[in-house]
Amino acid sequence: MKAFPNGEFSKNQGMNLRDYFAAKVMQGIISAIGHKFVEKPDYLEISKESYKFADAMMKARNDS
C-alpha cells in the first residue's frame, strides 16, 4: 500500500505506508528530544526505533 498513490509522489507511485508511518514517528521523536538538548543524537538508532513503531502501527492496522 502506498501513502501517496495519486498525490505529490505519484511519479514514483508513492512512498509505502510503513515509510510514511516511520517518518511521522521520527518527526515526533526529534521534536520531543530537540536538537539543542542533545549533543550528538544517534540518528541510526532514532531511525531504527521509528521503524519499530511503524511496524507496530502496520500490525495494529492489519489486526483491526
PDBQT receptor file of N, H, CA, C and O in Angstrom, charges set to zero:
ATOM      1  N   MET A   1       0.841  -1.173   0.000  1.00  0.00    +0.000 N 
ATOM      2  CA  MET A   1       0.000   0.000   0.000  1.00  0.00    +0.000 C 
ATOM      3  C   MET A   1       0.887   1.236   0.000  1.00  0.00    +0.000 C 
ATOM      4  O   MET A   1       1.896   1.284   0.703  1.00  0.00    +0.000 OA
ATOM      5  N   LYS A   2       0.514   2.222  -0.779  1.00  0.00    +0.000 N 
ATOM      6  H   LYS A   2      -0.306   2.183  -1.350  1.00  0.00    +0.000 HD
ATOM      7  CA  LYS A   2       1.277   3.454  -0.896  1.00  0.00    +0.000 C 
ATOM      8  C   LYS A   2       0.612   4.571  -0.100  1.00  0.00    +0.000 C 
ATOM      9  O   LYS A   2      -0.613   4.629   0.008  1.00  0.00    +0.000 OA
ATOM     10  N   ALA A   3       1.423   5.443   0.447  1.00  0.00    +0.000 N 
ATOM     11  H   ALA A   3       2.418   5.396   0.360  1.00  0.00    +0.000 HD
ATOM     12  CA  ALA A   3       0.896   6.550   1.236  1.00  0.00    +0.000 C 
ATOM     13  C   ALA A   3       0.340   7.665   0.346  1.00  0.00    +0.000 C 
ATOM     14  O   ALA A   3      -0.643   8.311   0.710  1.00  0.00    +0.000 OA
ATOM     15  N   PHE A   4       0.958   7.896  -0.812  1.00  0.00    +0.000 N 
ATOM     16  H   PHE A   4       1.757   7.371  -1.107  1.00  0.00    +0.000 HD
ATOM     17  CA  PHE A   4       0.526   8.966  -1.713  1.00  0.00    +0.000 C 
ATOM     18  C   PHE A   4       0.406   8.441  -3.138  1.00  0.00    +0.000 C 
ATOM     19  O   PHE A   4       1.171   8.859  -4.007  1.00  0.00    +0.000 OA
ATOM     20  N   PRO A   5      -0.523   7.545  -3.398  1.00  0.00    +0.000 N 
ATOM     21  CA  PRO A   5      -0.580   6.931  -4.726  1.00  0.00    +0.000 C 
ATOM     22  C   PRO A   5      -0.955   7.886  -5.845  1.00  0.00    +0.000 C 
ATOM     23  O   PRO A   5      -0.547   7.673  -6.987  1.00  0.00    +0.000 OA
ATOM     24  N   ASN A   6      -1.711   8.920  -5.560  1.00  0.00    +0.000 N 
ATOM     25  H   ASN A   6      -2.043   9.093  -4.632  1.00  0.00    +0.000 HD
ATOM     26  CA  ASN A   6      -2.157   9.829  -6.616  1.00  0.00    +0.000 C 
ATOM     27  C   ASN A   6      -1.779  11.275  -6.337  1.00  0.00    +0.000 C 
ATOM     28  O   ASN A   6      -2.256  12.189  -7.011  1.00  0.00    +0.000 OA
ATOM     29  N   GLY A   7      -0.938  11.477  -5.364  1.00  0.00    +0.000 N 
ATOM     30  H   GLY A   7      -0.551  10.735  -4.817  1.00  0.00    +0.000 HD
ATOM     31  CA  GLY A   7      -0.615  12.842  -4.957  1.00  0.00    +0.000 C 
ATOM     32  C   GLY A   7       0.761  13.269  -5.380  1.00  0.00    +0.000 C 
ATOM     33  O   GLY A   7       1.212  12.977  -6.488  1.00  0.00    +0.000 OA
ATOM     34  N   GLU A   8       1.413  13.954  -4.496  1.00  0.00    +0.000 N 
ATOM     35  H   GLU A   8       1.047  14.191  -3.596  1.00  0.00    +0.000 HD
ATOM     36  CA  GLU A   8       2.704  14.571  -4.758  1.00  0.00    +0.000 C 
ATOM     37  C   GLU A   8       3.747  13.585  -5.262  1.00  0.00    +0.000 C 
ATOM     38  O   GLU A   8       4.587  13.951  -6.084  1.00  0.00    +0.000 OA
ATOM     39  N   PHE A   9       3.713  12.363  -4.796  1.00  0.00    +0.000 N 
ATOM     40  H   PHE A   9       3.031  12.066  -4.128  1.00  0.00    +0.000 HD
ATOM     41  CA  PHE A   9       4.727  11.386  -5.155  1.00  0.00    +0.000 C 
ATOM     42  C   PHE A   9       4.253  10.430  -6.251  1.00  0.00    +0.000 C 
ATOM     43  O   PHE A   9       4.813   9.344  -6.400  1.00  0.00    +0.000 OA
ATOM     44  N   SER A  10       3.238  10.814  -7.014  1.00  0.00    +0.000 N 
ATOM     45  H   SER A  10       2.783  11.696  -6.893  1.00  0.00    +0.000 HD
ATOM     46  CA  SER A  10       2.632   9.883  -7.959  1.00  0.00    +0.000 C 
ATOM     47  C   SER A  10       3.582   9.434  -9.064  1.00  0.00    +0.000 C 
ATOM     48  O   SER A  10       3.382   8.355  -9.621  1.00  0.00    +0.000 OA
ATOM     49  N   LYS A  11       4.591  10.202  -9.401  1.00  0.00    +0.000 N 
ATOM     50  H   LYS A  11       4.754  11.079  -8.948  1.00  0.00    +0.000 HD
ATOM     51  CA  LYS A  11       5.523   9.801 -10.460  1.00  0.00    +0.000 C 
ATOM     52  C   LYS A  11       6.260   8.516 -10.109  1.00  0.00    +0.000 C 
ATOM     53  O   LYS A  11       6.551   7.708 -10.991  1.00  0.00    +0.000 OA
ATOM     54  N   ASN A  12       6.566   8.319  -8.823  1.00  0.00    +0.000 N 
ATOM     55  H   ASN A  12       6.330   8.975  -8.106  1.00  0.00    +0.000 HD
ATOM     56  CA  ASN A  12       7.218   7.077  -8.416  1.00  0.00    +0.000 C 
ATOM     57  C   ASN A  12       6.244   6.157  -7.676  1.00  0.00    +0.000 C 
ATOM     58  O   ASN A  12       6.654   5.236  -6.969  1.00  0.00    +0.000 OA
ATOM     59  N   GLN A  13       4.968   6.420  -7.852  1.00  0.00    +0.000 N 
ATOM     60  H   GLN A  13       4.636   7.168  -8.426  1.00  0.00    +0.000 HD
ATOM     61  CA  GLN A  13       3.873   5.618  -7.305  1.00  0.00    +0.000 C 
ATOM     62  C   GLN A  13       3.786   5.652  -5.786  1.00  0.00    +0.000 C 
ATOM     63  O   GLN A  13       3.221   4.743  -5.178  1.00  0.00    +0.000 OA
ATOM     64  N   GLY A  14       4.326   6.668  -5.181  1.00  0.00    +0.000 N 
ATOM     65  H   GLY A  14       4.785   7.406  -5.675  1.00  0.00    +0.000 HD
ATOM     66  CA  GLY A  14       4.126   6.885  -3.761  1.00  0.00    +0.000 C 
ATOM     67  C   GLY A  14       5.119   6.191  -2.849  1.00  0.00    +0.000 C 
ATOM     68  O   GLY A  14       5.778   5.222  -3.225  1.00  0.00    +0.000 OA
ATOM     69  N   MET A  15       5.203   6.710  -1.658  1.00  0.00    +0.000 N 
ATOM     70  H   MET A  15       4.668   7.497  -1.352  1.00  0.00    +0.000 HD
ATOM     71  CA  MET A  15       6.028   6.099  -0.621  1.00  0.00    +0.000 C 
ATOM     72  C   MET A  15       5.161   5.045   0.048  1.00  0.00    +0.000 C 
ATOM     73  O   MET A  15       3.941   5.198   0.124  1.00  0.00    +0.000 OA
ATOM     74  N   ASN A  16       5.781   3.980   0.533  1.00  0.00    +0.000 N 
ATOM     75  H   ASN A  16       6.772   3.856   0.472  1.00  0.00    +0.000 HD
ATOM     76  CA  ASN A  16       4.930   2.966   1.156  1.00  0.00    +0.000 C 
ATOM     77  C   ASN A  16       4.468   3.435   2.538  1.00  0.00    +0.000 C 
ATOM     78  O   ASN A  16       5.073   4.314   3.152  1.00  0.00    +0.000 OA
ATOM     79  N   LEU A  17       3.402   2.835   2.994  1.00  0.00    +0.000 N 
ATOM     80  H   LEU A  17       2.911   2.121   2.495  1.00  0.00    +0.000 HD
ATOM     81  CA  LEU A  17       2.761   3.271   4.232  1.00  0.00    +0.000 C 
ATOM     82  C   LEU A  17       3.680   3.091   5.439  1.00  0.00    +0.000 C 
ATOM     83  O   LEU A  17       3.657   3.911   6.357  1.00  0.00    +0.000 OA
ATOM     84  N   ARG A  18       4.477   2.043   5.450  1.00  0.00    +0.000 N 
ATOM     85  H   ARG A  18       4.495   1.377   4.704  1.00  0.00    +0.000 HD
ATOM     86  CA  ARG A  18       5.418   1.810   6.554  1.00  0.00    +0.000 C 
ATOM     87  C   ARG A  18       6.420   2.960   6.640  1.00  0.00    +0.000 C 
ATOM     88  O   ARG A  18       6.706   3.454   7.730  1.00  0.00    +0.000 OA
ATOM     89  N   ASP A  19       6.954   3.387   5.491  1.00  0.00    +0.000 N 
ATOM     90  H   ASP A  19       6.721   2.986   4.605  1.00  0.00    +0.000 HD
ATOM     91  CA  ASP A  19       7.893   4.514   5.477  1.00  0.00    +0.000 C 
ATOM     92  C   ASP A  19       7.219   5.801   5.948  1.00  0.00    +0.000 C 
ATOM     93  O   ASP A  19       7.819   6.595   6.673  1.00  0.00    +0.000 OA
ATOM     94  N   TYR A  20       5.985   5.998   5.537  1.00  0.00    +0.000 N 
ATOM     95  H   TYR A  20       5.498   5.353   4.948  1.00  0.00    +0.000 HD
ATOM     96  CA  TYR A  20       5.243   7.184   5.951  1.00  0.00    +0.000 C 
ATOM     97  C   TYR A  20       5.049   7.197   7.465  1.00  0.00    +0.000 C 
ATOM     98  O   TYR A  20       5.280   8.216   8.117  1.00  0.00    +0.000 OA
ATOM     99  N   PHE A  21       4.620   6.051   8.025  1.00  0.00    +0.000 N 
ATOM    100  H   PHE A  21       4.433   5.224   7.495  1.00  0.00    +0.000 HD
ATOM    101  CA  PHE A  21       4.467   5.963   9.474  1.00  0.00    +0.000 C 
ATOM    102  C   PHE A  21       5.799   6.232  10.177  1.00  0.00    +0.000 C 
ATOM    103  O   PHE A  21       5.846   6.978  11.155  1.00  0.00    +0.000 OA
ATOM    104  N   ALA A  22       6.877   5.628   9.681  1.00  0.00    +0.000 N 
ATOM    105  H   ALA A  22       6.839   5.022   8.886  1.00  0.00    +0.000 HD
ATOM    106  CA  ALA A  22       8.195   5.823  10.303  1.00  0.00    +0.000 C 
ATOM    107  C   ALA A  22       8.609   7.286  10.263  1.00  0.00    +0.000 C 
ATOM    108  O   ALA A  22       9.169   7.803  11.229  1.00  0.00    +0.000 OA
ATOM    109  N   ALA A  23       8.338   7.947   9.158  1.00  0.00    +0.000 N 
ATOM    110  H   ALA A  23       7.883   7.527   8.373  1.00  0.00    +0.000 HD
ATOM    111  CA  ALA A  23       8.703   9.366   9.037  1.00  0.00    +0.000 C 
ATOM    112  C   ALA A  23       7.939  10.211  10.050  1.00  0.00    +0.000 C 
ATOM    113  O   ALA A  23       8.500  11.132  10.644  1.00  0.00    +0.000 OA
ATOM    114  N   LYS A  24       6.660   9.898  10.247  1.00  0.00    +0.000 N 
ATOM    115  H   LYS A  24       6.205   9.150   9.765  1.00  0.00    +0.000 HD
ATOM    116  CA  LYS A  24       5.863  10.640  11.225  1.00  0.00    +0.000 C 
ATOM    117  C   LYS A  24       6.370  10.400  12.648  1.00  0.00    +0.000 C 
ATOM    118  O   LYS A  24       6.451  11.330  13.451  1.00  0.00    +0.000 OA
ATOM    119  N   VAL A  25       6.708   9.149  12.951  1.00  0.00    +0.000 N 
ATOM    120  H   VAL A  25       6.642   8.394  12.299  1.00  0.00    +0.000 HD
ATOM    121  CA  VAL A  25       7.242   8.824  14.273  1.00  0.00    +0.000 C 
ATOM    122  C   VAL A  25       8.568   9.549  14.488  1.00  0.00    +0.000 C 
ATOM    123  O   VAL A  25       8.796  10.145  15.541  1.00  0.00    +0.000 OA
ATOM    124  N   MET A  26       9.445   9.491  13.471  1.00  0.00    +0.000 N 
ATOM    125  H   MET A  26       9.259   9.007  12.616  1.00  0.00    +0.000 HD
ATOM    126  CA  MET A  26      10.754  10.139  13.583  1.00  0.00    +0.000 C 
ATOM    127  C   MET A  26      10.593  11.636  13.821  1.00  0.00    +0.000 C 
ATOM    128  O   MET A  26      11.322  12.226  14.618  1.00  0.00    +0.000 OA
ATOM    129  N   GLN A  27       9.650  12.236  13.136  1.00  0.00    +0.000 N 
ATOM    130  H   GLN A  27       9.058  11.756  12.489  1.00  0.00    +0.000 HD
ATOM    131  CA  GLN A  27       9.377  13.660  13.328  1.00  0.00    +0.000 C 
ATOM    132  C   GLN A  27       9.018  13.938  14.789  1.00  0.00    +0.000 C 
ATOM    133  O   GLN A  27       9.492  14.910  15.376  1.00  0.00    +0.000 OA
ATOM    134  N   GLY A  28       8.185  13.087  15.364  1.00  0.00    +0.000 N 
ATOM    135  H   GLY A  28       7.800  12.297  14.887  1.00  0.00    +0.000 HD
ATOM    136  CA  GLY A  28       7.785  13.264  16.760  1.00  0.00    +0.000 C 
ATOM    137  C   GLY A  28       8.939  13.062  17.723  1.00  0.00    +0.000 C 
ATOM    138  O   GLY A  28       9.093  13.820  18.681  1.00  0.00    +0.000 OA
ATOM    139  N   ILE A  29       9.755  12.037  17.473  1.00  0.00    +0.000 N 
ATOM    140  H   ILE A  29       9.630  11.421  16.696  1.00  0.00    +0.000 HD
ATOM    141  CA  ILE A  29      10.897  11.768  18.355  1.00  0.00    +0.000 C 
ATOM    142  C   ILE A  29      11.864  12.939  18.328  1.00  0.00    +0.000 C 
ATOM    143  O   ILE A  29      12.291  13.417  19.379  1.00  0.00    +0.000 OA
ATOM    144  N   ILE A  30      12.210  13.402  17.143  1.00  0.00    +0.000 N 
ATOM    145  H   ILE A  30      11.864  13.014  16.289  1.00  0.00    +0.000 HD
ATOM    146  CA  ILE A  30      13.173  14.502  17.025  1.00  0.00    +0.000 C 
ATOM    147  C   ILE A  30      12.605  15.772  17.642  1.00  0.00    +0.000 C 
ATOM    148  O   ILE A  30      13.328  16.539  18.278  1.00  0.00    +0.000 OA
ATOM    149  N   SER A  31      11.321  15.989  17.454  1.00  0.00    +0.000 N 
ATOM    150  H   SER A  31      10.734  15.366  16.938  1.00  0.00    +0.000 HD
ATOM    151  CA  SER A  31      10.682  17.159  18.049  1.00  0.00    +0.000 C 
ATOM    152  C   SER A  31      10.718  17.082  19.575  1.00  0.00    +0.000 C 
ATOM    153  O   SER A  31      10.942  18.087  20.250  1.00  0.00    +0.000 OA
ATOM    154  N   ALA A  32      10.495  15.876  20.110  1.00  0.00    +0.000 N 
ATOM    155  H   ALA A  32      10.313  15.060  19.561  1.00  0.00    +0.000 HD
ATOM    156  CA  ALA A  32      10.457  15.697  21.562  1.00  0.00    +0.000 C 
ATOM    157  C   ALA A  32      11.833  15.854  22.203  1.00  0.00    +0.000 C 
ATOM    158  O   ALA A  32      11.952  16.440  23.280  1.00  0.00    +0.000 OA
ATOM    159  N   ILE A  33      12.872  15.334  21.548  1.00  0.00    +0.000 N 
ATOM    160  H   ILE A  33      12.775  14.858  20.674  1.00  0.00    +0.000 HD
ATOM    161  CA  ILE A  33      14.199  15.419  22.168  1.00  0.00    +0.000 C 
ATOM    162  C   ILE A  33      14.860  16.758  21.894  1.00  0.00    +0.000 C 
ATOM    163  O   ILE A  33      15.676  17.213  22.696  1.00  0.00    +0.000 OA
ATOM    164  N   GLY A  34      14.536  17.388  20.801  1.00  0.00    +0.000 N 
ATOM    165  H   GLY A  34      13.873  17.018  20.149  1.00  0.00    +0.000 HD
ATOM    166  CA  GLY A  34      15.101  18.687  20.465  1.00  0.00    +0.000 C 
ATOM    167  C   GLY A  34      16.603  18.636  20.265  1.00  0.00    +0.000 C 
ATOM    168  O   GLY A  34      17.338  18.190  21.147  1.00  0.00    +0.000 OA
ATOM    169  N   HIS A  35      17.048  19.078  19.138  1.00  0.00    +0.000 N 
ATOM    170  H   HIS A  35      16.452  19.440  18.422  1.00  0.00    +0.000 HD
ATOM    171  CA  HIS A  35      18.477  19.024  18.821  1.00  0.00    +0.000 C 
ATOM    172  C   HIS A  35      19.331  19.847  19.779  1.00  0.00    +0.000 C 
ATOM    173  O   HIS A  35      20.467  19.469  20.066  1.00  0.00    +0.000 OA
ATOM    174  N   LYS A  36      18.816  20.943  20.267  1.00  0.00    +0.000 N 
ATOM    175  H   LYS A  36      17.894  21.250  20.033  1.00  0.00    +0.000 HD
ATOM    176  CA  LYS A  36      19.648  21.788  21.122  1.00  0.00    +0.000 C 
ATOM    177  C   LYS A  36      19.947  21.148  22.474  1.00  0.00    +0.000 C 
ATOM    178  O   LYS A  36      20.851  21.591  23.183  1.00  0.00    +0.000 OA
ATOM    179  N   PHE A  37      19.186  20.097  22.840  1.00  0.00    +0.000 N 
ATOM    180  H   PHE A  37      18.452  19.736  22.264  1.00  0.00    +0.000 HD
ATOM    181  CA  PHE A  37      19.410  19.437  24.113  1.00  0.00    +0.000 C 
ATOM    182  C   PHE A  37      20.240  18.169  23.983  1.00  0.00    +0.000 C 
ATOM    183  O   PHE A  37      20.643  17.588  24.991  1.00  0.00    +0.000 OA
ATOM    184  N   VAL A  38      20.496  17.738  22.774  1.00  0.00    +0.000 N 
ATOM    185  H   VAL A  38      20.169  18.210  21.955  1.00  0.00    +0.000 HD
ATOM    186  CA  VAL A  38      21.237  16.506  22.539  1.00  0.00    +0.000 C 
ATOM    187  C   VAL A  38      22.522  16.856  21.806  1.00  0.00    +0.000 C 
ATOM    188  O   VAL A  38      22.494  17.379  20.692  1.00  0.00    +0.000 OA
ATOM    189  N   GLU A  39      23.655  16.561  22.447  1.00  0.00    +0.000 N 
ATOM    190  H   GLU A  39      23.678  16.136  23.352  1.00  0.00    +0.000 HD
ATOM    191  CA  GLU A  39      24.935  16.924  21.849  1.00  0.00    +0.000 C 
ATOM    192  C   GLU A  39      25.179  16.201  20.534  1.00  0.00    +0.000 C 
ATOM    193  O   GLU A  39      25.525  16.825  19.531  1.00  0.00    +0.000 OA
ATOM    194  N   LYS A  40      24.999  14.886  20.538  1.00  0.00    +0.000 N 
ATOM    195  H   LYS A  40      24.718  14.379  21.352  1.00  0.00    +0.000 HD
ATOM    196  CA  LYS A  40      25.207  14.114  19.318  1.00  0.00    +0.000 C 
ATOM    197  C   LYS A  40      24.146  13.015  19.253  1.00  0.00    +0.000 C 
ATOM    198  O   LYS A  40      24.371  11.901  19.725  1.00  0.00    +0.000 OA
ATOM    199  N   PRO A  41      22.985  13.335  18.666  1.00  0.00    +0.000 N 
ATOM    200  CA  PRO A  41      21.925  12.322  18.602  1.00  0.00    +0.000 C 
ATOM    201  C   PRO A  41      22.347  11.136  17.739  1.00  0.00    +0.000 C 
ATOM    202  O   PRO A  41      23.077  11.300  16.761  1.00  0.00    +0.000 OA
ATOM    203  N   ASP A  42      21.894   9.968  18.097  1.00  0.00    +0.000 N 
ATOM    204  H   ASP A  42      21.301   9.835  18.892  1.00  0.00    +0.000 HD
ATOM    205  CA  ASP A  42      22.174   8.751  17.341  1.00  0.00    +0.000 C 
ATOM    206  C   ASP A  42      21.073   8.582  16.295  1.00  0.00    +0.000 C 
ATOM    207  O   ASP A  42      20.043   7.958  16.554  1.00  0.00    +0.000 OA
ATOM    208  N   TYR A  43      21.304   9.141  15.122  1.00  0.00    +0.000 N 
ATOM    209  H   TYR A  43      22.140   9.648  14.912  1.00  0.00    +0.000 HD
ATOM    210  CA  TYR A  43      20.286   9.150  14.074  1.00  0.00    +0.000 C 
ATOM    211  C   TYR A  43      19.922   7.749  13.611  1.00  0.00    +0.000 C 
ATOM    212  O   TYR A  43      18.761   7.479  13.305  1.00  0.00    +0.000 OA
ATOM    213  N   LEU A  44      20.893   6.865  13.558  1.00  0.00    +0.000 N 
ATOM    214  H   LEU A  44      21.836   7.085  13.807  1.00  0.00    +0.000 HD
ATOM    215  CA  LEU A  44      20.601   5.497  13.147  1.00  0.00    +0.000 C 
ATOM    216  C   LEU A  44      19.665   4.833  14.153  1.00  0.00    +0.000 C 
ATOM    217  O   LEU A  44      18.723   4.144  13.762  1.00  0.00    +0.000 OA
ATOM    218  N   GLU A  45      19.914   5.033  15.429  1.00  0.00    +0.000 N 
ATOM    219  H   GLU A  45      20.680   5.593  15.747  1.00  0.00    +0.000 HD
ATOM    220  CA  GLU A  45      19.049   4.449  16.467  1.00  0.00    +0.000 C 
ATOM    221  C   GLU A  45      17.644   5.051  16.404  1.00  0.00    +0.000 C 
ATOM    222  O   GLU A  45      16.652   4.335  16.542  1.00  0.00    +0.000 OA
ATOM    223  N   ILE A  46      17.563   6.354  16.197  1.00  0.00    +0.000 N 
ATOM    224  H   ILE A  46      18.368   6.936  16.085  1.00  0.00    +0.000 HD
ATOM    225  CA  ILE A  46      16.255   7.002  16.064  1.00  0.00    +0.000 C 
ATOM    226  C   ILE A  46      15.513   6.414  14.868  1.00  0.00    +0.000 C 
ATOM    227  O   ILE A  46      14.313   6.153  14.951  1.00  0.00    +0.000 OA
ATOM    228  N   SER A  47      16.209   6.207  13.769  1.00  0.00    +0.000 N 
ATOM    229  H   SER A  47      17.184   6.419  13.701  1.00  0.00    +0.000 HD
ATOM    230  CA  SER A  47      15.582   5.627  12.573  1.00  0.00    +0.000 C 
ATOM    231  C   SER A  47      15.084   4.214  12.837  1.00  0.00    +0.000 C 
ATOM    232  O   SER A  47      13.966   3.865  12.457  1.00  0.00    +0.000 OA
ATOM    233  N   LYS A  48      15.908   3.406  13.484  1.00  0.00    +0.000 N 
ATOM    234  H   LYS A  48      16.816   3.689  13.792  1.00  0.00    +0.000 HD
ATOM    235  CA  LYS A  48      15.510   2.029  13.794  1.00  0.00    +0.000 C 
ATOM    236  C   LYS A  48      14.286   2.000  14.703  1.00  0.00    +0.000 C 
ATOM    237  O   LYS A  48      13.359   1.222  14.481  1.00  0.00    +0.000 OA
ATOM    238  N   GLU A  49      14.287   2.845  15.720  1.00  0.00    +0.000 N 
ATOM    239  H   GLU A  49      15.040   3.477  15.901  1.00  0.00    +0.000 HD
ATOM    240  CA  GLU A  49      13.146   2.901  16.636  1.00  0.00    +0.000 C 
ATOM    241  C   GLU A  49      11.889   3.376  15.908  1.00  0.00    +0.000 C 
ATOM    242  O   GLU A  49      10.789   2.902  16.191  1.00  0.00    +0.000 OA
ATOM    243  N   SER A  50      12.050   4.299  14.986  1.00  0.00    +0.000 N 
ATOM    244  H   SER A  50      12.943   4.685  14.756  1.00  0.00    +0.000 HD
ATOM    245  CA  SER A  50      10.901   4.789  14.219  1.00  0.00    +0.000 C 
ATOM    246  C   SER A  50      10.265   3.661  13.420  1.00  0.00    +0.000 C 
ATOM    247  O   SER A  50       9.040   3.572  13.336  1.00  0.00    +0.000 OA
ATOM    248  N   TYR A  51      11.093   2.797  12.832  1.00  0.00    +0.000 N 
ATOM    249  H   TYR A  51      12.088   2.869  12.901  1.00  0.00    +0.000 HD
ATOM    250  CA  TYR A  51      10.560   1.667  12.078  1.00  0.00    +0.000 C 
ATOM    251  C   TYR A  51       9.924   0.625  12.992  1.00  0.00    +0.000 C 
ATOM    252  O   TYR A  51       8.994  -0.065  12.575  1.00  0.00    +0.000 OA
ATOM    253  N   LYS A  52      10.399   0.496  14.217  1.00  0.00    +0.000 N 
ATOM    254  H   LYS A  52      11.155   1.057  14.556  1.00  0.00    +0.000 HD
ATOM    255  CA  LYS A  52       9.744  -0.414  15.168  1.00  0.00    +0.000 C 
ATOM    256  C   LYS A  52       8.324   0.068  15.455  1.00  0.00    +0.000 C 
ATOM    257  O   LYS A  52       7.384  -0.725  15.487  1.00  0.00    +0.000 OA
ATOM    258  N   PHE A  53       8.182   1.377  15.663  1.00  0.00    +0.000 N 
ATOM    259  H   PHE A  53       8.946   2.021  15.636  1.00  0.00    +0.000 HD
ATOM    260  CA  PHE A  53       6.854   1.947  15.864  1.00  0.00    +0.000 C 
ATOM    261  C   PHE A  53       5.997   1.750  14.622  1.00  0.00    +0.000 C 
ATOM    262  O   PHE A  53       4.829   1.375  14.718  1.00  0.00    +0.000 OA
ATOM    263  N   ALA A  54       6.585   2.004  13.457  1.00  0.00    +0.000 N 
ATOM    264  H   ALA A  54       7.534   2.309  13.380  1.00  0.00    +0.000 HD
ATOM    265  CA  ALA A  54       5.839   1.853  12.203  1.00  0.00    +0.000 C 
ATOM    266  C   ALA A  54       5.378   0.412  12.017  1.00  0.00    +0.000 C 
ATOM    267  O   ALA A  54       4.253   0.175  11.579  1.00  0.00    +0.000 OA
ATOM    268  N   ASP A  55       6.233  -0.551  12.346  1.00  0.00    +0.000 N 
ATOM    269  H   ASP A  55       7.148  -0.358  12.702  1.00  0.00    +0.000 HD
ATOM    270  CA  ASP A  55       5.852  -1.956  12.237  1.00  0.00    +0.000 C 
ATOM    271  C   ASP A  55       4.674  -2.273  13.161  1.00  0.00    +0.000 C 
ATOM    272  O   ASP A  55       3.760  -3.009  12.789  1.00  0.00    +0.000 OA
ATOM    273  N   ALA A  56       4.711  -1.710  14.365  1.00  0.00    +0.000 N 
ATOM    274  H   ALA A  56       5.453  -1.112  14.667  1.00  0.00    +0.000 HD
ATOM    275  CA  ALA A  56       3.605  -1.920  15.305  1.00  0.00    +0.000 C 
ATOM    276  C   ALA A  56       2.332  -1.280  14.770  1.00  0.00    +0.000 C 
ATOM    277  O   ALA A  56       1.246  -1.843  14.915  1.00  0.00    +0.000 OA
ATOM    278  N   MET A  57       2.455  -0.117  14.157  1.00  0.00    +0.000 N 
ATOM    279  H   MET A  57       3.337   0.340  14.039  1.00  0.00    +0.000 HD
ATOM    280  CA  MET A  57       1.292   0.541  13.581  1.00  0.00    +0.000 C 
ATOM    281  C   MET A  57       0.714  -0.267  12.426  1.00  0.00    +0.000 C 
ATOM    282  O   MET A  57      -0.504  -0.371  12.289  1.00  0.00    +0.000 OA
ATOM    283  N   MET A  58       1.580  -0.836  11.596  1.00  0.00    +0.000 N 
ATOM    284  H   MET A  58       2.571  -0.751  11.708  1.00  0.00    +0.000 HD
ATOM    285  CA  MET A  58       1.113  -1.683  10.485  1.00  0.00    +0.000 C 
ATOM    286  C   MET A  58       0.392  -2.912  11.029  1.00  0.00    +0.000 C 
ATOM    287  O   MET A  58      -0.648  -3.310  10.505  1.00  0.00    +0.000 OA
ATOM    288  N   LYS A  59       0.947  -3.511  12.081  1.00  0.00    +0.000 N 
ATOM    289  H   LYS A  59       1.792  -3.187  12.507  1.00  0.00    +0.000 HD
ATOM    290  CA  LYS A  59       0.320  -4.696  12.674  1.00  0.00    +0.000 C 
ATOM    291  C   LYS A  59      -1.043  -4.322  13.257  1.00  0.00    +0.000 C 
ATOM    292  O   LYS A  59      -2.031  -5.023  13.037  1.00  0.00    +0.000 OA
ATOM    293  N   ALA A  60      -1.091  -3.229  13.991  1.00  0.00    +0.000 N 
ATOM    294  H   ALA A  60      -0.288  -2.660  14.170  1.00  0.00    +0.000 HD
ATOM    295  CA  ALA A  60      -2.355  -2.789  14.578  1.00  0.00    +0.000 C 
ATOM    296  C   ALA A  60      -3.400  -2.509  13.495  1.00  0.00    +0.000 C 
ATOM    297  O   ALA A  60      -4.580  -2.822  13.653  1.00  0.00    +0.000 OA
ATOM    298  N   ARG A  61      -2.945  -1.925  12.414  1.00  0.00    +0.000 N 
ATOM    299  H   ARG A  61      -1.986  -1.671  12.286  1.00  0.00    +0.000 HD
ATOM    300  CA  ARG A  61      -3.841  -1.614  11.300  1.00  0.00    +0.000 C 
ATOM    301  C   ARG A  61      -4.401  -2.900  10.680  1.00  0.00    +0.000 C 
ATOM    302  O   ARG A  61      -5.583  -2.968  10.341  1.00  0.00    +0.000 OA
ATOM    303  N   ASN A  62      -3.559  -3.901  10.536  1.00  0.00    +0.000 N 
ATOM    304  H   ASN A  62      -2.600  -3.847  10.811  1.00  0.00    +0.000 HD
ATOM    305  CA  ASN A  62      -3.975  -5.168   9.941  1.00  0.00    +0.000 C 
ATOM    306  C   ASN A  62      -4.818  -6.004  10.907  1.00  0.00    +0.000 C 
ATOM    307  O   ASN A  62      -5.636  -6.816  10.474  1.00  0.00    +0.000 OA
ATOM    308  N   ASP A  63      -4.621  -5.809  12.201  1.00  0.00    +0.000 N 
ATOM    309  H   ASP A  63      -3.957  -5.149  12.553  1.00  0.00    +0.000 HD
ATOM    310  CA  ASP A  63      -5.366  -6.584  13.204  1.00  0.00    +0.000 C 
ATOM    311  C   ASP A  63      -6.762  -6.022  13.464  1.00  0.00    +0.000 C 
ATOM    312  O   ASP A  63      -7.611  -6.703  14.038  1.00  0.00    +0.000 OA
ATOM    313  N   SER A  64      -6.999  -4.771  13.037  1.00  0.00    +0.000 N 
ATOM    314  H   SER A  64      -6.309  -4.217  12.571  1.00  0.00    +0.000 HD
ATOM    315  CA  SER A  64      -8.316  -4.175  13.331  1.00  0.00    +0.000 C 
ATOM    316  C   SER A  64      -9.358  -4.551  12.323  1.00  0.00    +0.000 C 
ATOM    317  O   SER A  64     -10.508  -4.127  12.437  1.00  0.00    +0.000 OA
TER     318      SER A  64
